[in-house]
Amino acid sequence: MHLTTLATCSLNQWALDFDGNTTRIIESCRQAKAAGACLRCGPELEIPGYGCLDHFLENDLYLHCWQKLAEILTHPECHDILVDVGMPVQHRNVRYNCRVIILNQQILLIRPKIWLANDGNYREMRYFTPWQRPQYVEEFYLPRMIKEITGTTKVPFGDAVISTPDTCLGFETCQELFETRAPHIEMSLNGVEIITNSSASHHELRKLDTRIRLIQEATRKGGGIYLYANQQGCDGDRLYYDGCAMILVNGDVVAQGSQFSLNDVEVITATVDIEDVRSFRCTPSRGLQATHSPTYQRIESLYSLSLDVKSITPEISVSRPIEPKIHLPEEEIALGPACWLWDYLRRCGGASGYCLALSGGIDSCATAVITFSMCREVIKAIEQGNEQVIKDVRRLCAPPEDPTYLPKTPELLCNSLLHTCFMGTAANSSAETRKRAEQLSTKIGAYHTDMNIDTAVNALTTLFSSVTIFTPRFRAHGGSNAENLALQNIQARLRMVIIYFFAQLLPLVRKKSAPGGLLVLGSANVDECLRGYLTKYDCSSADINPIGGISKTDLKKFIDWAGDKFILPILEEFINATPTAELEPISSDYVQSDEVDMGMTYQELSVFGRLRKVHKLGPYGMWTRLTSEWKDSLTPRQVYEKVRRFYYYYAVNRHKMTTITPAYHAEAYSPDDNRFDLRPFLYPAFTWPYRKIEEALAAYETKSRGGKED
C-alpha cells in the first residue's frame, strides 16, 4: 500500500482583498496539515480573488500577489506540506493565469493555464494569454523579494509535472477539465497519478450534476486521483461560486464539500491508496496508448507524499466511495441567492440591512422568502459557532447597550435586517394582495410598512395636467393605450423613488445601531427581463436582485417547496393568485393579468429564452425548431405569430437591460447585458428572417391544401 492523505478546499475569497484572501489560504493550509494531509490544493487565482476583472490589467495587482506569496512562503503553517496556490504571473511581459507549486519556502513550478474560459460570464482572454505550448518549459526569473526567501534566481515555468519518490503530480485549472483535449488525458497516459484542478466555477441551476459527471470522467477511463478545489461565495459580482470541493479516485467520489456555505474556509481530505491507481491502469490497451503519448518534463522533489510502511496502522483507513450530494433546484434557489445576499450585505460598507417593495405577488414574495432563507442559514452558522458570522451579525444587529447580543431565531434576525413596504393605490390595489404582503412579512418576522401612494401619484398627474391642459385617462375610462401605459408607469416609478427614500431613513426611525441605510432588493425575474415586461426605473431598479436570473416557473416551484420546508402556509395563496401588476383600475369584469398583458405565457418565455441564448437561434431557427416541437398544439402559422410577437417585444425592450439591476446569475438563458448576454439595444425590424419564414409558410400551406394556389 501507498497511503497518502490529500486536501482540497473551498475558500470564500473576495476580489482585491489581499489580506483576507491570504489569511484564508493560510488557514486552509493549517486545517489541511491538522488533518494529516501532505498536499493542499486551492481555488483559481485565490490570492487576488478570481473576480478582479479589469484590475488584472494593473501592474499593482501582480506586485501585491508576489508580496502575499512571500507571506505564504514564510508562514510556518505553510511549511512541510505541498501547496498548490493560484495567482496571475507576468512572464516576459505576458500575463498568465497560473498555479504556483510551493514546498518549504521553495517554488517548485509555475504552471500557466493552457485553455482559458472565454464565454458566458468569463472573459479571461481579455486579461491573460493562454500557454499554447503543451509539455514545454522555460525559466522564470523570480522577483527580488522572492529570491531573498528561496535563495534561488529562477524556477521552471510551463506545462510540467512534479515527480516525487513515490508518485507524480499534474495540474489543471478550471476550464481545462471541460475541454475535448483536456490536459489530464495526456498526463494520465504519461504516468501522472495525482491531478489537481483549481477552479472558480459559478453556480447555475442544475449545473452541479454536469460538473460532477465531467470530473468523474476525468479519471473514470484513465484512472487517477483527482482533487477539485473551487471558490465559494460572492466575491464582488453577480456570480456566486458554489464550492463543492471534491476528491475522486478512479471515477469514484471519496470526499465532497458543501455547495452552499457561510464558512469562509472549508477543507476536505481523503486518505487514498496510490496503488489503486496503478492497478486500475493495468490494461494492455492503456499501455499501448501510453507508449505513444507525449512526454512531460518532470520537476523532481525529494518530498514523499505516502506514508512509510512502518507508519501504517489499522487506524489509518482508505476513504471509501460516497454518493455525490446534489441539491434539488428548489434547494439551490433557497441556498445560493441566500448565501450571496449574506456575503453582499456583510461586505458592503455602510449598509445595515435590506429593503424590499413587497407587492403581494409571487416575485417579491420569492425575494422575501430567499432573504428569510438567508436568515435561517445565518442562525444555523451561529449555532455551529461560526466566529466570522457571529462577528458580522453583532456588527449589524447588536444594540450599543448590549454588544454581545445575538438573535436566537431566523424571525428575530429577519426583523432586524429585512424591511418590507407595500405601496398600493386605492383604485388599483386589491385587499387580497395587501393582506398577503402583510401576512408574509409577519410570518417571516420582517419589519413591515403599509401605505397608499395616491397622494404622490395625484400630485404628478395634476402637475402634468396643469402644464399641458390635458388629463390622461386609463383605458378602462376611455383613454388611449399611450395614456394607459403612462399612468401605469408613473405608479411604478414612484414606487422606486419611495422605496429608496424609506431605505435611507427607516434605520434612523428604528434607531438602529448599525450605521448606514438599507440596500434595496429588486424582484424582476429572468423571463420578465427577457420580454422587457417591466417599467424602466421602477421597482426592478434596485441595488441587487436575488431572483433576476431565475425563471417564473422555477420560482413558483421554489415557493411551493418553501411553504412546506419553512412552514409558511401563506405561500400557497401566492401560488394560486393570478400574477398581476395591479397598475390599472380593478372592476367587476377586469383584473389585470401579466400573461394577458405580455401576450405569452411564462412557460413559453422560458422556451424562447433558452432557444435564443443556449441554442443560439434567431427568429428563423426558432420558428423551424418550434414548428416541430409544438406541432401537436399549434399550426406553423400560429408558431410564427408567437415567435414574431416575442422578438418584437424583445427588440423594443432590449434597452431596459442596459440599466437593469445587478442580479444573481442562476440561469443559462439570462439576458444580463453586463457581460453574459452581449447584444445591441437598438434593433431593426427582423424583416429578412420574417420574409423567409413567410415564404416557407406559404409553401407549406400550399402543400397542405394539395398544391392548390388561392
DAQUIQUI-V50716 format. One record per residue. PSI is psi as a letter, one per 30 degrees, with the letter a starting at -180 (999 if undefined). Layout:
# DAQUIQUI-V50716
PSI ; PSI
This chain:
# DAQUIQUI-V50716
k ; i ; k ; k ; k ; l ; k ; l ; l ; k ; k ; i ; l ; k ; k ; g ; i ; e ; e ; e ; e ; e ; e ; e ; e ; e ; e ; e ; e ; e ; e ; e ; e ; f ; g ; g ; k ; f ; k ; k ; k ; l ; l ; k ; h ; f ; e ; f ; k ; e ; h ; f ; b ; f ; f ; f ; f ; k ; f ; e ; e ; e ; e ; e ; e ; e ; e ; e ; e ; e ; e ; e ; e ; f ; k ; e ; f ; g ; l ; h ; k ; k ; k ; j ; k ; k ; l ; k ; k ; k ; j ; h ; g ; k ; k ; k ; j ; l ; k ; j ; j ; l ; j ; h ; g ; k ; j ; e ; k ; j ; j ; l ; k ; e ; j ; k ; k ; h ; l ; b ; f ; k ; h ; e ; f ; f ; e ; l ; k ; k ; j ; g ; i ; k ; g ; k ; k ; a ; k ; k ; k ; k ; l ; e ; e ; e ; e ; f ; e ; f ; g ; l ; e ; l ; l ; k ; j ; a ; i ; l ; l ; k ; k ; l ; f ; f ; a ; k ; k ; l ; k ; l ; j ; c ; e ; e ; e ; f ; l ; e ; i ; k ; e ; f ; e ; e ; e ; e ; f ; g ; g ; k ; f ; k ; k ; k ; j ; j ; l ; i ; k ; l ; k ; k ; k ; g ; f ; e ; e ; e ; e ; e ; e ; e ; e ; e ; f ; e ; f ; e ; e ; f ; l ; l ; k ; k ; k ; k ; k ; l ; l ; k ; a ; j ; g ; g ; a ; f ; k ; j ; k ; h ; b ; h ; k ; l ; k ; k ; j ; h ; f ; k ; k ; f ; k ; k ; a ; k ; e ; k ; l ; g ; k ; f ; k ; j ; k ; k ; l ; k ; k ; l ; j ; f ; f ; e ; e ; e ; e ; e ; f ; i ; k ; e ; e ; e ; e ; e ; e ; e ; f ; g ; l ; l ; k ; k ; k ; k ; j ; k ; k ; g ; k ; k ; f ; l ; k ; k ; e ; f ; f ; k ; l ; f ; f ; j ; l ; k ; k ; l ; k ; l ; k ; k ; k ; k ; l ; l ; e ; e ; e ; e ; e ; e ; e ; d ; e ; e ; e ; e ; e ; e ; e ; e ; e ; f ; f ; j ; k ; g ; k ; g ; a ; l ; k ; k ; j ; j ; f ; f ; l ; f ; e ; f ; e ; e ; e ; e ; e ; e ; e ; e ; e ; e ; e ; e ; e ; e ; e ; e ; e ; e ; f ; f ; g ; j ; e ; e ; e ; e ; e ; e ; e ; e ; e ; e ; f ; k ; l ; e ; f ; i ; f ; g ; k ; k ; k ; f ; l ; e ; e ; e ; e ; e ; e ; e ; e ; k ; k ; k ; k ; k ; j ; l ; l ; e ; f ; f ; k ; l ; f ; e ; e ; e ; e ; e ; e ; e ; e ; e ; e ; e ; e ; f ; g ; l ; j ; k ; k ; k ; l ; k ; g ; e ; e ; e ; e ; e ; e ; e ; e ; e ; e ; e ; e ; f ; e ; f ; h ; k ; j ; k ; l ; l ; e ; f ; g ; g ; l ; l ; e ; e ; e ; e ; e ; e ; e ; e ; e ; e ; e ; e ; e ; e ; e ; e ; e ; e ; e ; e ; e ; e ; e ; e ; f ; e ; e ; e ; e ; f ; h ; k ; e ; k ; l ; l ; a ; k ; k ; k ; k ; l ; h ; k ; l ; e ; e ; e ; e ; e ; f ; g ; i ; l ; k ; k ; h ; b ; f ; f ; j ; a ; e ; l ; j ; f ; g ; f ; g ; k ; l ; e ; e ; e ; e ; e ; e ; e ; e ; e ; e ; f ; e ; e ; e ; g ; i ; i ; f ; f ; f ; e ; e ; e ; e ; f ; k ; k ; k ; k ; f ; h ; f ; l ; k ; k ; l ; f ; g ; k ; k ; k ; k ; e ; e ; e ; e ; f ; g ; l ; l ; e ; e ; e ; e ; e ; e ; e ; e ; e ; e ; e ; e ; e ; f ; h ; k ; a ; e ; e ; e ; e ; e ; e ; e ; f ; e ; e ; e ; g ; f ; f ; f ; k ; l ; e ; e ; e ; e ; e ; e ; e ; e ; e ; e ; e ; f ; e ; e ; e ; e ; f ; g ; f ; f ; f ; f ; f ; g ; k ; k ; k ; l ; k ; k ; f ; k ; f ; g ; k ; g ; k ; f ; e ; f ; e ; i ; j ; l ; l ; g ; j ; k ; l ; k ; h ; e ; e ; e ; e ; e ; e ; e ; e ; e ; e ; e ; e ; e ; e ; e ; e ; e ; f ; g ; g ; g ; k ; k ; 999
